[in-house]
């Protein structure tokens, strides 16, 4: 498939995201420069610029571009922000965060996805530090974070992650049951207080771990 084909498809997708209400030009610019087709299996490459989630290994998914754009916009990333992502998956969301100038740490619990995403992020030159493990307990060495983005559906908001936010830092996290989740935007006000706003409904794969669901079924 020719590069021009993908660039044209990518430009069309960016227009669709604008039509759906994404107005953050920094996020749209970042997404218009990242080759989403490189983060998925070649069998799905032709669908890379449809606004839909696509399958990854181990029954996981690369999130829908609208979801990536929406969640990223909510974090209002500034250059050099320190951001933690839970659920590296394909690595695409981490690439968008890195393109915005953030210092990105990303955790994945599926080894195959961890190793593939680490490789592609390196090959494409994105500076993202990845880790294999349970993201529900965060990554305390690099805390506190300006932003935390959780890309899998949680039964509750993990307390450990809340504690790793800076004062003034923001977390976006889908939480609900296994079928559907509400997206929450949480801002840490001070040591003990958090402001929480409920946003749109989404359907994510489950967040599995010590402060998530206990199993994958
Ligand atoms: N952000 C990803 C991307 O850009 O491709 C999409 C992520 S996918 C919707 C959710 C990911 O969260 C899956 O890869 C899944 O294995 C991972 N996950 C689930 N529970 C996790 C946990 N406790 N720690 C780290 N990753 C987890």
Boltz pocket constraint, residues with backbone or C-beta under 6 A from the ligand:
constraints:
  - pocket:
      binder: B
      contacts: [[A, 60], [A, 61], [A, 62], [A, 63], [A, 86], [A, 87], [A, 88], [A, 89], [A, 90], [A, 91], [A, 92], [A, 93], [A, 94], [A, 107], [A, 108], [A, 109], [A, 110], [A, 113], [A, 133], [A, 134], [A, 135], [A, 136], [A, 151], [A, 152], [A, 204], [A, 205], [A, 206], [A, 207], [A, 208], [A, 209], [A, 210], [A, 212]]
      max_distance: 6.0
